[in-house]
């Protein structure tokens, strides 16, 4: 590098203030690159050359530390026979500059273990995490490969990307079988439909459960792949799996109005209060009625789910039957069949009702999953679909702000639960 350029750039910046040593070196490198006609980025550019020099210098220092001496400074009568044995070429991938060709020093006894670029390491920084993030957003291995070529100028094959995503399979299986808390204040369950090509493309239900601990923390309890349509029989296996992993009691379990599901829940956790999702009930109500009556029905349904207590809700149901029973008998039958699982939340104040009257707590997860599923269209195997959904789950709330807001909203509810379910709460502190 030109020493005059270095000296000039060390003095002052454009505005006259003193540059730091790092800024001076960087400025000198830019000046020299311009003089030599080098591009700052891209293949053969300044950044690639700089990365190559830094890596090779660091590897050289590691070799000196390994051998205990500088190059060509072997001591007479030394105990070790290991000496430098040239270099070997290697290509590594950098997020910033793409592929970089470097020379890695070797020793004669092959005992040198470099740390900055480990043996068999082909990527320098967070390429794996980038791949997993893109896969979680629904991109295929081919699309991720094209993305790296366009953005980073790096060639990452579909096979390499597939191997990267396969690394999470073991992690996923451990996550799905991990032990759970003994008691949960609430559990929200729901299923989404995913297209999987198993011989031919077919809709497959994937089941999810979110638990709220007795201290207000939110936890995705697991993901399960089913077959056929969503059914209470498979939900039985899901709940049994949760029980086998340590869940002994649940205060509230919030679900949609799937036939047979309340009986399944009662068989697994007899004391659990089953709360049917009010949003699902309202949505199904409008599917049974004409669009021209939507506004009138909204007022009549609101009288039930905003009633001050279960008795007032029963009066509103009777009025609904009297007004709409002849025209829409299926509507009235829908609410009567779900009544036992509809009314529990009416025993609590408005703030608590908002949290336990619907499966909204799990809708954020479902929305993220549907977004990734829509981007893919369909998956080649069940494992590929499960892997994508798990990565979506793993990427939820990266900053932790969502968990903080969740905990704040649940504190009043937990206080009410501590009184109502005091005999079933685990004792966490002794005074």
Buried (B, 14 or more C-beta within 10 A) or exposed (E): EEEEBBEBBBEEEEEEEEBEEEEBBBBBBBBBBEEEEBEEEEEEBBBBBBBBEEBBEBBBEBBBEBBEBEEEEEEEEEEBEBBBEEBEEBEBBBBEBBBBEBBBBBBEEEEBEBEBBEEEEBBBEEBBEBBBBBBBBBBBBEBBBBBBEEEBBBEBEBEBBBEBBEEBEEEBEEBBEEEBBEBBBBBBBBBBEBBBBEEEEEEBBBBBBBBBBBEBBBBBBBBBBBEEEBBBEBBBEBBEBBBEBEBEBBBBBBBBBBEEBBEBBEEBBEEBBBBBBBBBBBEBBBEBBEEEBEEEBEEBBEBBBBBEEBEBBBEBBEEBBEBBEEEBEEBBEBBEEBBEBBBBBBEBEEEBBBBBBBBBBBBBBBEBBBEBBEEBEBBEEBBBBBBBBBBBBBBBEEEEEEBEEBBEEBEEBBEBBEEBBEEBBEEEEEE
